[in-house]
Amino acid sequence: MGTGSKSSHQSYAVSPTALAEPPAAPLDLAGAPAAGEGADLMGAASGGAGGPEFEVPELPDPYAEPVPPGEPPAAESPLAELDDLVGDEAEPVPPAAPAEEDLPEVSAEPEFAVAEGELQGGSEEQLAEEAVLLQVEDIQEVQEEDEEEETDPPLTPVPAAPPVGEPTGTPILVGGDDFINSEATLVAYDSPDGPREVLLTHISEEAEEKLLDALSIPGTHMEEVEVEEEVKERLALDKEKKLAEMTKTAVSSVQHKLKTGAEMSDASIAKHQAAVDAVSAVLSDPSISDDEKTMAQHYMDQLDLVKDKIDNGGAPMPWMDAYEVSEMKMVTKQIPVPDGEPEPGTLAATVRKASRIKANLDPETGQTSWDGITRSSANGTEYEIDMGDGWKAVYRPYKENDPKKTEFSLRGQLEVHAPAGTGHGKDLVERLEQLHLMNKPMTASEGEWTYLSNNIQAQGLESSAGMKAAMETAQGLQDLQVQEIVHQRMESLMGLDSGALQTAMKRIHLEAAHKVLPMKVEVVRDAVAKASGFASGADLAASPGYEPTPSTSGKWLTWSRFDVTGKKAEIQSAFKGRSLTHGLHGGALASLLGTGVLASTEKRAVMGIGGGVGMSEQADKMTGGANSVFLRVKKTPSQPGGGMLIWDDPSVLMRRADYYAYNGDHYGAINPQHHNYNANAITRDPMKIANFSGSSNEVMFRNGIDLFGAEAPSRIVCHTAAERSTILASLTSRGITQLGGKPVEDVLCTADDYNS
């Protein structure tokens, strides 16, 4: 699964398909300057600190007498000149425009200056490239029609001012595939200085180079400096007596028995007793300090809980942390030093230790606040980016965060911060262009691309016949669209200096990706259709389960998978007698329903919900599971305990395209470098999930689950009747009378209802 990015599928896909009638004039590749003259248009690609750049020599006069186009060697691909202009690393530089009288006559077939018989006798690769050219001929005509009448509104309109204090923010979709699932969230935190509006998103690993190319990042020159810093450390006595280690050993041993349902072993009991003896010895020492006494009591409290589990069993215990104290210390740090002035058009970025927004959720009002400054520390590296005019961004790069040593779940996270105040919603999206990322709200036609990408991953269609070819064709369409725009704007581009030209070319690439996406969708839809048993893309699109728009009724935006939505009865039959469940293990049911969402560890952090809610939060950050919530497949509970959420019809959630699962406890691992990750054990097949037999199986859903919308559980089991009454009154006061189409009274129940 890796990053979970849909963009990872760009290397797979179908044979090219003609999409429309030929335009009045085909794209003229033969009109490019001949060898010798064309050479002075190209700048040598050079990789700077932020990524590839171009050197742009002086451009020739477009009105000068053109040199007749030369004929390429017979063995050379018809796209060779295009490949020179749009390489994998370097950005394209505008070719010289041919004089009007030298343009070829319109014909039924495009003319590329190639040797006679070359197209018929070319290689399979050449024929594929020629098919791409035939498709791209339609781009200009289709786009001109689209420009005349814009009838494709955004799937998720961007609010000018997201609601202040709403912990889940406003979910939106951004066009293209720079972002995982194309999703972003606009949050307006309350603060004394006015709303703090932030865009939160997660970019795909494939889009990172574009972002890094927008930055001027300090080089490798490091300098040692002494700084005062708050550090957390264990007490010396703890290290000497190894109290943390012994307590964790006891907790882990008993935890394993609780998760598997096995009987407590003599070894587990002995480990617990050894830890108790060591901690008791410290507590009985009259010479220890107050801090040391508090530390020892911290471990004894943990061991008391372990003792209760040994004697009585029950649900697994929360994750146990070592006791640490904070103090200010002078420490020596390696500080990166910039290697000179930033390149023109780049944004200054500072390298620092990774962090997260430290918001606060008021349990009484349900409102979230943040002062715009306070952050919690994280295990990794991030860039603080100055975007000018009081705007900034924070990005946690893939390449600087080693999956073996840092928190996998934070890699690719991006925050864009507006100056204090309200009304920045649309600007937050538009500012993504400064980072060389797509910055237009997603339209319905674009949404289908994300829908197809999600289904390719969810259904495991990456290696299906024709998929790779289709993805290569789609990319070829985008590359040629860049050339079309460059040709149209040749005169204005020629007047730009090197820095301005690079900026203009970045914008052209974004524009090209936006314009050509509907055509890419048609190519890939055909490939997905054939890979999944449909005769054509049109047949797939007409099938009952095909839903290329996300669910927007609740707090999250989720995409569906047509192999489930089109076969709901089969899914329900497979899960007969089995349910999806989630146990809170903490008696926080009222707080959970106060927010209305079952949120992942990463989502809880930005919502202002403190740590310690999940069972293994820190471990999940390392595995990547912190970006998801965990459910379990169980035989439908006839006597459920309090604090349990139950989905008796799992098809409600199985329709989503973002889940993955293990038939065992793997901490939701998607980090290939983590020991809990198992590529052979991970699955997204709902039929396999329905047959899970492991008692510690886990099903992960990205971001979270909306508890008040269509994804609501069928049963919410309260601990007591009093708790049920309190929750029912709270929901009624907020106008929530139904959950998942059922009256709230029928969904809320108590454990006693099943035990009476």
C-alpha positions in Angstrom: 0.0 0.0 0.0 2.9 2.3 0.7 1.6 5.9 1.1 -1.9 5.0 0.2 -1.6 7.4 -2.7 -3.8 6.8 -5.7 -1.2 8.6 -7.9 1.0 5.6 -7.6 -1.2 4.0 -10.3 0.1 6.3 -13.0 2.5 3.6 -14.2 -0.3 1.2 -15.0 -3.2 1.1 -17.5 -5.2 0.5 -21.6 -4.6 0.6 -25.3 -5.2 4.0 -26.8 -8.7 4.9 -27.9 -9.7 7.5 -30.5 -11.9 10.0 -28.6 -13.3 12.5 -31.1 -13.3 13.8 -34.7 -10.0 15.3 -35.9 -9.7 19.1 -35.6 -9.3 21.4 -38.4 -5.5 21.4 -38.1 -3.3 18.7 -36.5 -0.5 19.5 -34.0 2.5 20.2 -36.3 5.5 18.5 -34.9 7.2 18.8 -38.3 7.2 22.6 -37.9 9.8 22.5 -35.2 13.2 24.0 -36.2 15.8 21.8 -37.9 18.9 20.5 -36.1 21.2 23.4 -35.6 18.6 26.1 -35.4 16.4 24.4 -32.8 19.3 23.8 -30.5 19.5 27.3 -29.3 15.9 27.0 -28.0 16.9 24.3 -25.5 18.4 25.0 -22.1 20.4 22.3 -20.4 18.5 20.8 -17.5 20.2 21.3 -14.2 19.1 20.0 -10.8 19.1 22.7 -8.1 18.5 22.4 -4.5 14.8 22.5 -5.0 14.6 20.2 -8.1 15.0 20.5 -11.9 15.3 23.9 -13.5 16.0 25.1 -17.0 18.5 27.5 -18.5 16.7 29.5 -21.2 19.0 31.2 -23.8 17.7 34.1 -25.9 14.7 33.0 -28.0 14.8 33.6 -31.8 12.6 36.1 -33.6 9.3 34.4 -34.5 8.9 36.5 -37.6 12.3 35.6 -39.0 12.5 33.6 -42.2 11.9 30.0 -41.1 14.3 27.2 -41.9 12.6 24.3 -43.6 12.0 21.4 -41.2 14.5 18.6 -41.3 13.6 15.0 -41.6 14.5 12.9 -38.5 16.5 9.7 -38.8 14.4 6.7 -39.7 15.1 5.0 -36.4 14.1 7.9 -34.4 10.6 8.1 -32.7 8.1 10.6 -34.1 8.0 12.0 -30.6 11.8 12.5 -30.3 11.6 16.2 -30.7 8.7 16.4 -28.2 10.7 14.2 -25.7 13.5 16.8 -26.0 11.1 19.5 -25.1 9.2 17.7 -22.4 11.7 15.4 -20.7 11.1 13.5 -17.5 13.1 15.9 -15.4 13.4 19.2 -17.3 10.5 21.5 -18.0 9.6 22.1 -21.7 10.9 25.3 -23.4 8.8 26.9 -26.1 9.7 25.8 -29.7 9.8 28.5 -32.4 6.5 29.1 -34.2 6.6 28.4 -37.9 5.6 31.1 -40.3 2.0 30.9 -41.4 2.8 30.2 -45.0 4.9 27.1 -43.9 2.1 25.4 -42.0 1.0 22.1 -43.6 -2.3 21.8 -45.4 -5.1 20.3 -43.5 -5.5 16.6 -44.3 -7.4 13.6 -43.0 -4.2 12.3 -41.3 -1.6 14.2 -39.4 1.7 14.7 -41.2 4.9 14.2 -39.2 8.1 14.7 -41.2 9.2 11.1 -41.3 10.5 8.7 -43.9 8.1 7.1 -46.3 6.7 3.9 -44.8 8.1 4.6 -41.4 4.7 4.7 -39.7 3.6 1.4 -41.2 6.9 -0.3 -40.4 7.6 1.2 -37.0 8.0 -0.5 -33.7 5.1 -1.2 -31.4 6.3 1.7 -29.2 6.3 4.0 -32.2 2.7 3.0 -33.1 1.6 3.6 -29.5 3.1 7.1 -29.6 1.4 7.8 -32.9 -2.0 6.8 -31.4 -1.4 9.3 -28.6 -0.8 12.0 -31.2 -4.1 11.1 -33.0 -5.9 11.5 -29.7 -4.4 14.8 -28.8 -5.5 16.4 -32.1 -9.0 16.6 -30.5 -7.8 18.5 -27.5 -8.0 22.1 -28.9 -11.4 21.7 -30.4 -12.9 20.1 -27.3 -11.4 22.8 -25.1 -12.6 25.6 -27.3 -16.1 24.2 -26.8 -15.6 23.9 -23.1 -14.3 27.5 -22.8 -17.5 28.8 -24.5 -19.7 27.3 -21.9 -18.6 26.3 -18.4 -21.3 23.9 -17.2 -19.2 21.8 -14.8 -19.6 23.3 -11.3 -17.3 22.3 -8.4 -18.2 19.1 -6.6 -17.5 20.8 -3.3 -17.8 24.6 -3.5 -15.0 26.4 -1.5 -16.5 28.6 1.3 -15.2 32.1 1.6 -15.1 31.7 5.3 -15.2 28.2 6.9 -17.2 28.0 10.1 -15.2 29.2 13.1 -14.5 26.5 15.7 -15.9 23.6 13.8 -13.5 20.8 14.8 -13.8 18.7 11.6 -13.7 21.8 9.4 -15.1 21.9 5.8 -14.0 19.1 3.5 -13.3 20.0 -0.1 -12.0 18.4 -3.2 -9.2 19.8 -5.4 -8.8 18.9 -9.1 -6.0 16.7 -10.4 -4.2 14.0 -8.5 -1.6 16.0 -6.4 -3.4 15.1 -3.2 -4.4 11.8 -1.7 -8.0 11.1 -2.7 -7.9 14.7 -4.0 -9.2 15.8 -0.6 -8.4 18.8 1.6 -10.0 20.4 4.7 -10.5 24.1 5.5 -10.4 24.7 9.3 -11.0 28.0 11.0 -9.7 27.8 14.6 -11.0 30.3 17.1 -8.3 32.5 18.7 -8.0 35.7 20.6 -6.6 37.4 17.5 -9.5 36.3 15.3 -10.1 33.1 13.3 -7.0 31.2 12.2 -7.9 29.7 8.8 -5.8 26.7 7.7 -5.9 24.4 4.7 -4.9 20.8 5.7 -4.2 18.2 3.1 -1.9 15.2 2.3 0.0 15.3 -1.0 0.9 12.2 -2.9 4.5 11.1 -2.9 4.6 11.5 -6.7 3.7 15.2 -6.4 6.5 16.0 -3.9 9.1 16.9 -6.5 6.8 19.7 -7.9 6.4 21.1 -4.4 10.1 20.9 -3.6 10.9 22.7 -6.9 9.0 25.7 -5.5 11.2 25.9 -2.5 14.6 27.2 -1.6 15.8 24.8 1.1 19.0 25.3 3.0 21.8 23.1 1.8 23.9 20.5 3.6 26.2 23.0 5.4 25.5 22.5 9.1 26.6 24.7 12.0 26.6 23.7 15.7 24.9 26.1 18.0 24.0 26.1 21.7 20.2 26.6 22.3 18.0 26.4 25.3 15.3 23.8 24.7 12.6 22.0 26.7 13.5 18.3 26.9 11.6 15.4 28.4 13.7 12.7 30.1 13.2 9.8 32.4 14.5 10.1 35.9 17.9 8.7 36.7 16.5 6.3 39.3 14.0 5.0 36.7 16.9 4.2 34.3 19.0 2.7 37.1 16.2 0.4 38.4 14.7 -0.2 34.9 11.2 0.4 36.2 9.8 1.4 32.8 11.3 -1.6 31.0 10.0 -4.1 33.6 6.5 -2.5 33.7 6.2 -2.4 29.9 7.3 -6.1 29.8 4.5 -7.0 32.2 1.9 -4.9 30.3 2.9 -6.3 26.9 2.8 -9.9 28.1 -0.7 -9.6 29.6 -1.9 -7.4 26.6 -1.1 -10.2 24.2 -3.2 -12.6 26.2 -6.1 -10.1 26.3 -6.0 -9.6 22.5 -5.9 -13.3 21.7 -8.3 -14.4 24.4 -5.7 -16.9 25.7 -5.4 -17.8 29.4 -2.9 -16.0 31.6 0.4 -17.9 31.7 2.7 -18.4 34.7 5.3 -16.4 32.7 3.0 -13.4 32.4 2.1 -13.5 36.1 5.9 -13.8 37.0 6.7 -10.8 34.9 4.0 -8.8 36.6 5.2 -9.8 40.0 8.9 -8.9 39.2 7.8 -5.4 38.2 5.7 -5.0 41.3 8.6 -6.0 43.5 11.0 -3.5 41.8 8.5 -0.6 42.0 7.5 -1.4 45.6 11.1 -1.4 46.7 11.5 2.2 45.3 8.2 3.3 46.9 9.2 2.0 50.3 12.6 3.9 50.2 12.2 6.9 52.5 15.1 8.8 50.9 13.5 9.2 47.4 12.4 12.6 46.2 8.9 13.7 45.5 9.5 13.4 41.7 10.8 9.9 42.2 7.8 8.9 44.3 5.4 10.2 41.7 7.3 8.3 39.0 7.1 5.0 41.0 3.4 5.5 41.7 2.9 6.1 37.9 4.2 2.6 37.3 2.4 1.0 40.2 -0.9 2.4 38.9 -0.2 0.7 35.6 0.7 -2.6 37.4 -2.5 -2.4 39.4 -4.4 -2.3 36.1 -2.4 -5.3 34.9 -3.2 -7.2 38.1 -6.9 -6.5 37.5 -6.7 -7.9 33.9 -4.8 -11.0 35.1 -7.6 -11.7 37.7 -10.6 -10.6 35.7 -9.7 -10.4 32.0 -11.5 -7.9 29.8 -10.7 -5.5 27.0 -7.0 -4.7 26.1 -5.4 -1.9 28.1 -4.4 1.6 26.8 -0.8 2.1 25.6 1.6 2.7 28.5 4.1 5.6 28.4 7.3 5.9 30.5 7.3 8.5 33.2 9.1 11.7 32.0 9.8 15.1 33.4 10.3 18.3 31.4 13.0 20.8 32.0 14.9 23.5 30.1 18.4 22.6 29.1 21.2 24.0 26.9 21.7 21.6 24.1 24.0 21.5 21.1 22.1 21.3 17.8 23.1 21.1 14.2 21.5 24.0 12.3 21.4 24.0 8.5 22.8 27.2 7.0 21.5 28.5 3.7 23.9 28.3 0.7 23.2 31.8 -0.5 20.2 33.6 -1.8 17.1 31.8 -3.0 16.7 31.2 -6.7 14.2 33.6 -8.4 10.6 32.5 -8.1 11.3 30.1 -5.1 9.9 30.3 -1.6 12.3 30.4 1.4 12.0 27.3 3.5 13.4 26.5 6.9 14.2 23.0 8.0 13.0 22.1 11.6 11.9 19.3 13.8 8.4 18.0 12.8 5.4 19.2 14.8 1.6 19.3 14.7 -0.9 22.0 15.4 -1.8 21.9 19.1 -5.4 22.8 19.1 -7.9 22.6 22.0 -11.4 21.2 21.9 -13.8 22.6 24.4 -15.9 19.7 25.8 -18.7 22.0 26.8 -19.1 23.9 23.5 -17.6 21.4 21.1 -15.6 24.3 19.6 -11.9 24.0 18.6 -9.4 26.8 19.1 -5.7 27.5 18.4 -3.5 30.5 19.0 -1.7 30.1 15.7 1.6 29.4 17.4 1.5 26.4 19.8 2.6 23.1 18.3 3.3 19.6 19.7 6.5 17.8 18.8 6.6 14.9 16.4 9.3 12.4 15.3 10.4 13.7 12.0 11.4 16.7 9.8 9.4 19.4 8.3 9.8 22.6 6.2 8.4 26.0 7.3 7.7 27.9 4.1 7.4 31.7 3.8 4.8 32.4 1.1 4.9 36.2 1.6 2.3 38.7 2.9 1.8 36.9 6.2 1.1 33.6 4.5 3.0 30.5 5.3 3.0 26.7 4.9 4.3 23.7 6.8 5.3 20.6 4.9 6.5 17.2 6.1 8.5 15.7 3.2 8.6 12.0 2.2 12.3 12.2 1.3 13.5 13.7 4.5 11.5 11.3 6.8 13.0 7.8 6.9 10.2 5.3 7.3 12.5 3.2 9.6 13.0 6.0 12.1 10.2 8.6 11.8 6.4 8.8 12.0 5.1 7.3 8.7 1.7 8.9 9.1 3.0 12.4 8.9 4.9 12.0 5.6 3.3 14.2 2.9 1.1 16.3 5.3 0.8 19.9 4.2 -0.6 22.9 6.1 -1.3 26.3 4.4 -1.8 29.1 6.9 -3.6 32.4 6.1 -2.9 35.6 8.2 -5.2 36.0 11.2 -8.8 36.9 10.3 -11.6 35.6 8.3 -12.6 35.2 4.6 -9.5 33.4 3.3 -11.2 30.2 2.2 -10.8 30.6 -1.6 -7.4 32.2 -1.3 -6.1 29.2 0.7 -6.9 26.9 -2.3 -5.6 29.4 -4.9 -2.3 29.8 -2.9 -1.5 26.1 -3.7 -0.3 27.3 -7.0 2.7 28.9 -5.3 3.7 25.4 -4.3 3.3 24.2 -7.9 0.3 22.2 -6.9 -3.2 22.0 -8.4 -5.3 24.9 -7.1 -8.8 24.6 -8.7 -11.9 23.0 -7.0 -12.6 19.6 -8.4 -15.4 19.4 -11.0 -17.6 16.4 -11.6 -15.7 15.4 -14.7 -12.4 15.6 -12.8 -13.9 13.7 -9.9 -14.3 10.6 -12.1 -10.5 10.4 -12.4 -10.2 10.2 -8.6 -13.0 7.7 -8.5 -11.3 5.5 -11.1 -8.0 5.8 -9.3 -9.5 4.7 -6.0 -11.2 1.7 -7.6 -8.0 0.6 -9.4 -6.3 0.4 -6.0 -9.2 -0.9 -4.0 -10.0 -3.7 -6.5 -6.3 -4.5 -7.2 -6.5 -3.7 -11.0 -3.0 -2.2 -11.3 -1.6 -5.2 -13.1 -4.6 -6.0 -15.2 -4.1 -6.3 -19.0 -4.0 -3.0 -20.7 -3.9 -0.9 -17.6 -0.2 0.2 -17.9 -0.7 1.2 -21.6 -3.8 3.3 -20.7 -1.9 5.2 -18.0 1.0 5.9 -20.3 -1.5 7.2 -22.9 -3.1 9.4 -20.4 0.3 10.9 -19.4 1.1 11.4 -23.1 -2.1 13.4 -23.6 -1.0 15.7 -20.8 2.5 16.2 -22.1 1.2 17.1 -25.5 -1.4 19.5 -24.0 1.6 21.4 -22.5 3.1 21.8 -26.0 -0.3 23.0 -27.3 -0.5 25.8 -24.7 3.2 26.7 -25.2 2.6 27.1 -29.0 -0.5 29.3 -28.4 1.5 31.6 -26.1 4.8 31.7 -27.9 5.0 35.4 -28.4 4.3 36.3 -24.7 6.7 33.6 -23.4 9.5 34.9 -25.6 9.6 38.2 -23.8 10.2 36.6 -20.3 13.5 36.3 -18.5 14.7 33.0 -17.2 13.0 33.1 -13.8 9.7 34.4 -15.1 9.7 31.8 -17.9 10.1 29.0 -15.3 7.2 30.3 -13.3 5.0 30.6 -16.5 5.9 27.1 -17.5 4.9 25.7 -14.0 1.5 27.4 -14.4 1.2 26.0 -17.9 1.8 22.5 -16.5 -1.0 23.0 -13.9 -3.3 24.3 -16.6 -2.6 21.5 -18.9 -3.3 18.9 -16.2 -6.6 20.6 -15.5 -7.7 20.8 -19.2 -6.8 17.4 -20.4 -8.2 15.4 -17.4 -11.6 14.6 -19.0 -9.8 13.0 -21.9 -7.5 11.0 -19.6 -10.7 9.8 -17.8 -12.1 8.3 -21.0 -8.9 6.3 -21.7 -8.6 5.0 -18.2 -12.4 4.3 -17.8 -12.1 1.9 -20.8 -9.2 0.1 -19.3 -10.9 -0.2 -15.9 -14.0 -1.5 -17.6 -12.2 -4.3 -19.5 -10.2 -5.2 -16.4 -13.4 -5.7 -14.4 -15.5 -7.6 -17.0 -17.4 -4.8 -18.8 -17.5 -4.6 -22.5 -16.6 -0.9 -22.6 -16.2 2.2 -20.5 -19.7 3.3 -21.6 -21.1 0.0 -20.2 -19.3 0.5 -16.9 -20.5 4.1 -16.6 -24.1 3.0 -17.2 -24.0 0.2 -14.6 -26.0 0.6 -11.4 -23.0 0.6 -9.1 -21.0 3.3 -10.9 -21.0 6.4 -8.6 -18.2 8.8 -9.7 -19.0 11.4 -7.1 -18.1 11.2 -3.4 -20.4 11.0 -0.5 -20.7 14.5 0.9 -23.6 14.0 3.4 -21.4 13.9 6.5 -18.2 15.1 8.0 -15.9 13.2 5.6 -15.8 12.9 1.8 -15.5 9.2 0.8 -15.4 7.5 -2.6 -17.2 4.3 -3.3 -16.2 1.1 -5.2 -18.5 -0.1 -7.9 -17.7 -3.8 -7.2 -19.5 -3.3 -3.9 -22.2 -0.8 -4.6 -23.3 -2.9 -7.6 -23.4 -6.1 -5.6 -24.8 -5.0 -2.2 -26.8 -8.2 -1.7 -23.8 -10.4 -2.2 -21.8 -8.4 0.4 -24.6 -8.7 2.9 -24.8 -12.4 2.3 -21.1 -12.8 2.8 -21.3 -11.0 6.1 -24.4 -12.9 7.3 -24.2 -13.3 11.1 -21.1 -11.1 11.3 -20.8 -7.4 12.2 -18.2 -4.6 12.2 -17.5 -3.3 15.7 -15.5 -0.7 17.5 -15.0 -0.7 21.3 -14.1 2.6 23.0 -12.4 1.0 26.1 -12.6 4.4 27.9 -16.2 5.3 28.7 -15.9 8.4 26.4 -19.1 7.7 24.4 -20.7 11.1 25.2 -17.6 12.9 24.1 -17.4 10.9 20.9 -21.0 11.6 20.0 -20.4 15.3 20.8 -18.1 15.6 17.8 -20.2 13.2 15.7 -17.2 11.4 14.2 -15.0 8.4 14.9 -11.7 10.1 14.0 -8.2 8.7 13.3 -5.3 9.7 15.5 -4.0 12.2 13.0 -7.5 13.8 12.6 -8.0 13.9 16.4 -4.7 15.9 16.7 -5.8 18.7 14.4 -9.3 18.7 15.9 -7.9 19.5 19.4 -8.6 16.1 21.0 -5.7 15.2 23.2 -3.6 12.1 23.0 -4.2 8.9 25.0 -7.6 8.2 23.4 -6.4 5.3 21.2 -4.9 2.1 22.4 -1.5 2.4 20.5 -1.3 5.9 19.2 2.5 6.3 19.0 2.9 2.8 17.5 0.2 3.6 14.9 2.1 6.8 13.8 5.2 4.7 13.0 3.2 2.0 11.1 1.0 4.6 9.2 -2.2 3.3 10.9 -2.6 6.7 12.6 -4.3 8.0 9.4 -7.2 5.5 9.9 -9.7 4.3 12.4 -9.8 0.6 13.4 -12.8 -1.7 13.3 -13.1 -5.4 13.9 -15.1 -8.2 12.2 -16.9 -10.2 14.9 -19.8 -12.6 15.1 -22.8 -10.4 15.5 -22.8 -9.6 19.3 -25.8 -10.8 21.1 -24.7 -9.5 24.5 -22.4 -6.5 23.7 -20.7 -4.5 26.4 -21.0 -0.8 27.0 -19.0 1.6 24.9 -19.4 -0.4 21.7 -20.4 0.8 18.2 -21.9 -2.0 16.0 -22.5 -2.1 12.3 -24.8 -5.1 11.8 -24.9 -4.3 8.0 -21.2 -4.0 7.1 -22.0 -3.2 3.5 -22.7 0.4 4.7 -18.9 0.7 5.2 -17.7 -1.9 2.7 -18.9 0.4 -0.1 -16.0 2.8 0.7 -12.8 2.6 -1.4 -10.3 3.6 1.2 -10.2 0.6 3.6 -7.6 -2.1 4.0 -7.5 -5.0 6.5 -5.5 -7.7 8.2 -6.7 -10.9 9.7 -4.6 -10.2 12.8 -3.1 -7.4 14.8 -0.6 -5.4 12.7 -1.3 -1.9 14.1 -2.7 -1.0 10.7 0.7 -1.1 9.1 1.1 0.4 5.6 4.8 1.3 6.2 6.8 -1.2 4.2 9.8 -0.6 6.5 8.0 -1.5 9.7 8.1 -5.0 11.1 4.3 -5.2 11.4 3.8 -4.6 7.7 3.0 -7.8 5.7 2.3 -7.3 2.0 1.0 -10.8 1.6 -1.5 -10.5 4.5 -3.0 -7.1 3.8 -6.3 -7.1 1.8 -8.9 -4.9 0.4 -11.2 -7.7 -0.7 -14.6 -7.4 1.2 -15.3 -11.1 0.6 -12.0 -12.1 2.3 -12.7 -9.6 5.1 -16.1 -11.2 5.7 -14.4 -14.5 6.4 -11.8 -13.1 8.9 -11.4 -15.6 11.8 -8.6 -14.0 13.8 -9.7 -12.6 17.1 -7.5 -9.6 16.7 -8.4 -8.8 13.1 -8.5 -5.2 12.0 -10.2 -3.2 9.3 -8.9 0.4 8.7 -10.9 3.3 7.3 -9.0 6.4 6.3 -9.6 9.6 8.3 -12.7 8.3 10.1 -16.4 7.5 10.0 -19.3 9.9 10.2 -21.5 8.7 13.0 -24.5 10.8 12.2 -24.8 10.4 8.4 -25.3 7.4 6.1 -22.4 5.6 7.7 -23.9 5.6 11.2 -23.7 2.4 13.3 -26.9 0.3 13.7 -26.3 0.0 17.4 -24.6 2.3 19.9 -24.3 0.5 23.3 -24.2 2.8 26.3 -22.8 1.7 29.6 -25.9 2.6 31.7 -29.4 3.9 31.3 -28.3 7.3 32.7 -25.6 7.6 30.1 -28.1 6.8 27.4 -30.5 9.5 28.7 -27.7 12.1 28.7 -26.6 11.3 25.2 -30.2 11.2 23.9 -30.9 14.6 25.4 -27.8 16.0 23.8 -28.6 14.7 20.4 -32.2 15.9 20.6 -31.1 19.4 21.6 -29.0 19.5 18.4 -31.9 18.4 16.3 -30.4 14.9 15.6 -33.4 12.6 15.6 -32.2 9.9 13.2 -29.0 7.9 12.7 -28.5 6.0 9.5 -32.2 6.4 8.7 -33.4 5.0 12.1 -34.8 6.9 15.0 -32.1 7.7 17.6 -34.1 5.9 20.3 -33.7 2.7 18.3 -30.0 3.0 17.8 -29.1 4.0 21.4 -29.3 1.0 23.8 -27.5 -0.2 26.9 -25.6 -3.3 27.9 -28.4 -4.1 30.3 -30.9 -4.4 27.5 -29.1 -7.5 26.3 -28.5 -9.0 29.8 -32.0 -8.6 31.3 
